[in-house]
Amino acid sequence: MGHRPRLAAVGIAGGLLLAGFAVLAGLAAAGVPLAEDKGTLPAEPGTSHDLIHEIVLLGFAKVRVQELVFNKFDAFTGFALSMVSGASFMVAMFIRAVGGANWRRLQWFWLLVAAGAAWLAFDELASFHESAGFTWELWFGNIPWFEYEGDLIIALYLIPATAFLILQRRLIAQSRLCVRLLIAAVVLFAVDSVLDSTGSRLDELLEMAIAGVLIVAFAALAITHLAAELRSVGVAPQLMPAGSSNGAAMPHFDAVRVPGDGVRP
């Protein structure tokens, strides 16, 4: 994406966001309640939440929202995904600062990873897919073969995740360890969707394992991408300094000249 189309996209997104805020401000000024709690429904036996709130948005749209009840599994998974998001954003900014041979593609790759991990962390901590599932049941009824409608929504996350892996396969394939771990994460995610739909408690442990796998996978890929970008601008990263006699593994960077190397302006 060129510089001008990117600025245009940012401008359009910013304009839509400001327009949305303006509409909400106008409705609030007119006395329309933005969110009104109409009551609560008792949770079904065996579920991890206490109550389901029925809320009317903007005076006409009725939705159901799960009352949040945090546990150590959700907290760990959300924290791990937040770590992946924050670290991915920092990797993108560092790659942009280095300005290596492939900095544009890698920058957008890591920004997408950061955005995806941030959304999954938000979903885990805010129980978004559960609330969306309860609202689906309110509007359209039950979904066959699913105990909870929100389980279908979490399963649908496989579609953009798989598409991302396919479209970005060349960048991901630069680290074989990352490829293997991401394949394992997709398989575990499919198993987790099945367990979640059956009401099994094992899904919480499996979600923690998936988050841990993603941390290791993207850490390995980040090291590979950063090393390649540093080499392209004349910096050769080495795990051990040349001529080391004590065998200690220490980060070391040697500046070398690379014919024809270029740094972005």
N, C-alpha and C positions, 0 to 999 in steps of 0.2 A: 504494500500500500504506500503510495507516494505521500509527500508531505502535505500537499493541498487537500487531497481526499480525506486524509486523517484529520486535519483541522476541521474540515466540513462535517465529518462524522461526530467529532467532539462538540462542535457548535450545535448541531441538530439535537444531540442527546442532552446537552445543557439547556437548550431552549425548551424541550419537552419537559424536562425536570422542573424548570421555573414555571412553566405553564401549569403543571400539576399542582405545585405549591400555591399558585395564584388561585386555582379553582378551589382547593381546600380552604384557603383563607377566606374566599368569598362565601363559601357555604357556612363556615363557622361564624362569619359576621352576620349572616342572615338568620342565625339561630338554629341551623340544622345540626343535630348531634352527629359528630363524626363517628363515634362508637358508643353504643349503649348496650349494657349487659342486661339481657332479658330473663336470665335465670340459668340454672345449672341442671345437668342431668347426672345421675349417679353412674359411676364407671361399672363396666361389666366385671364379674368375679374373675380374679386371676390376672388382671391388667396392672401395669406399673404406675398408673395415674389415679388420682382420687376423683376428679370431677371433670365434666365437659361443659364448658360455658357456651351458651347460645348468645351471640352478639349480633346486633344490627348495625351495619356500616352505612354511613351516609343517609340514614333514615329509611332505607329500603332493602338492602342486601343482607340477608340473614346467613351467618356462618357459624360453624362450631369450632371452638378452640380448646385444645387440650390444656388442662392445668399442669404447669410444669412441676415435676418432682424429680430433682436431680439425684443421681446415684454415682458411685465412684467409677462405674464403667463408662457412663455417658460423659462424665467430667474428663476422664483420661483420654477417651477417643476424641472429644472436642478439642482438648488441649493439643493433642498430637497433630490433628489436622490444621489447627491454627499455627503450629510450628512450621508445618510444610508450607502453608500459605505465606507466612512472613519471610521464611528463608528463601522461597522461590522469588518473591518480589526483590529481595536484596541481591539475589543472583542476577536478575534481569537488569537492575540498576548498575551493578558492577560490570556486566558485559557491555552495557551501553557506554560506561566510562572508559573501558579499555579500548573500544572501537576496533575490534579485530576484523578478520576477513568476513565473518558471517554474523556480525553483531545484530543486524536487523531481524533476521529470522529467529535467532536465539532469544533476542529480547522479547519478541511477541510470544514465542513458545513458553518462556518462563512466566510471563504475565498471565497467560491462559492457565497455566498450572496453578499459579497463585489464586486466580479468581475461582477456579474449580474447587480447590481445597478450602477456600474461605466459605464458599456456599455450602459444602458438605459439613463444615464445622458449625455454621449457622443452623443448618437443618438438624444436626445432632443435638445442639444445645437448646434450640427453640422448639423442637418437636414439630417442625413445619410439615413434614409429610404425613404425620399422624393427624394434625389439624385439617390438612387438605383432604385426607381420607374421610374424616367425619363430616366435612362439608359436602363432599361428593355423595355420601350416603343420604344426607339431608335433601339434596337437590335431585338426585337421579336414582337413588335406591342402592341396593347391594350389588356387588360385583361377583359373579360366579367364581367359585374355586378359591376365593380369598376370604380369610376369616376377618381381616380388617382391610378396608379399602385403601388405607395409606400404604399398605405393603406393595400394591401395584405401582404406586408412584415411586417408591424407592427402587423397585425393580426396573422401572423405565430409565433410571439413571444409567443403566448399562448401555443404552443407545448412544448418548453423546460421548460416554467414556470410550466405547469401542471405536466410534468414528474418529475421535481424537487420536487414538493409538494408530489407526490405519493411516490417517492423513499426515501424521508426524512420525511415521515409522522410520524414516531415514535419520532424523535427529536422535530418536530413541535408540536406534540400532547401534549407535556409536559406543554404547556400553552394553556388553552382553549380560552382565549381572543385572542391570536395570531391566532388560527385556525379560529375563527369566522371572524376576520378582514381580513385574507388572502382570505377566501371564498368570502367575500364582494368585495375585490380588484379584484379578477378574474372576478366576475360578472360585475363590473364597467368597467373593461378593455374590456370585450366583447361588452358592450354597447358603449364604446368609439370608438371601431373599426367600429361599424355600423355608428355612427355619423360622424366619420372622412371620411368614404367612401361616405357619402351623401353631404359632404361639409359644414356641420353645424359648426357654431362657438362655440357651446356648448362643443365641444370636448376639448377645451383648459381649460375650467373651470373644466371639469371632470378629466382631467389629473392632475390638481392641487389637487383635492380631493383624487385621487388614491395615489399620493405621500404622502399626509398627513396620509392616512390610513396605508401605508407601514411603515412610521416612528413609529407610535404607535404600530403596530403589532410586528415589530422586536425589539423595545425597551422592550416590555413585555416579549418576548421570551429570550432576552439577560439577563434580570434580573433573569428569571427562571434558565437558564443554568449556569450563574455565581454563583447563590446561591447553586445549586446542587454540582458544582465542589468545591466550598469552603468548604461545609460540608464534602465532601469526603476526604479532607486533614486535617480535624480537626478544621475548623473554622465555627462557627455557626452564620450566619448573622441574626440580629434582627432589626426590625424597631424602637423599643423603648428600652432603657436600663432598665434592671430589677430594680424594686423598684423606678421608676421615680414618683415623686409626683406632678410635674407641668403639666403633660400630654403632654409635647412637643414631637413631633415625630422627632427623630434624628437617623441617621444611627449609628448602633452599632454592633460590632463584638466581640463575645466571643470565646476564644480559648478553645476547648474541646478535650479530647482524644477519638479517635475512634479506637476500637480494630481492628487490622489487616489492618489499612490504609497503603497505599503505595504511595510514591512519585516517579515520574519517575526520573531517573538519569540525 
